[in-house]
Amino acid sequence: MKLTRALDPIEIRTLGSLLEKQQATPDYYPMTVNGLLAACNQKSNRDPLMELTEQQVSAALDRLQQQVLVWKVMGGRTVHWKHNLDGPWQLSPPQKAVITLLLLRGEQTAAELRTRAERLHPFATREEVEEVLSGMASDPEPLVVELPKTAGGKETRWTHLA
């Protein structure tokens, strides 16, 4: 599924948070706006840190819904939200873990992704992560891209294309 426009930082954080909670804490997924606000403003496993308001997250959800990237789930006393990426992107569990981390923390090396993915999907080796990244980058509609090495850097970094 090709995005019709580049996502803004609040939309990226919102999608990343929905993906993370689906994988790491499925009992709390789909999420209320309040739960999603807490996830977006979480102080660990996020870069950059954000101090979003309920209005900002709600507006981001409305924009994402217009692009059919999230859905409202009705029922109970409050509205819940879930992402709509499983169907169009058809991500395997390893791919979903990688894109989640890139959305939440920005550009990272394969080694960093391997370490941080443990609770989403355990990777045995850095090479396994590199295989997943290469596959996602070579797709006709790539979701990630490898960045050039920085001066003095040992490994290349990867980022999402959302």
Phi, psi and omega in degrees: 000117179277133177288141181281343177202161176292141179278148177275168184302326180288321177295319178298314180297320180296312178297316179300319180293319178297316178298315181298313183292327176300320183276318189271326182222067185299338178294339181254019182235137357300167191243148171282166176299320179297317177296320179292322176300314178297319179294319180294325182267006180307142184269348177246152178061032179223140173207119002280162173290143181231153173235075183277157175258165177301322180295321179294317180292318178298318178295320177297318178299320178298317179294318178294326178293324177298330177269004180060036178262342175223159179230147168278140175245112183270156180130150183074199184271339182231157176281138175245160181233145174220153178281161180240045184259343183297316181290298186294320182275339179046057182276136171286164177306317178296319179295319180296320178297316182295311182294325177300311181294323179292323177292324183277330188234001179076199186298141183207160174276165177298322179295318178297318179297318179301313181296317186279346184275355189312315183276350177264315178198122181283122175260135181287322185218164174296324180298326177297319177295318179298323177297317179297313180299314179300318178296318179291329180282332184267359177297150177305328174239080187299145177257343180225162176218143176275131180267154177297151177298142175274159179302124180082357180279140179276321185242154174283158178250157180237150175219162178278164179246027181280000000 
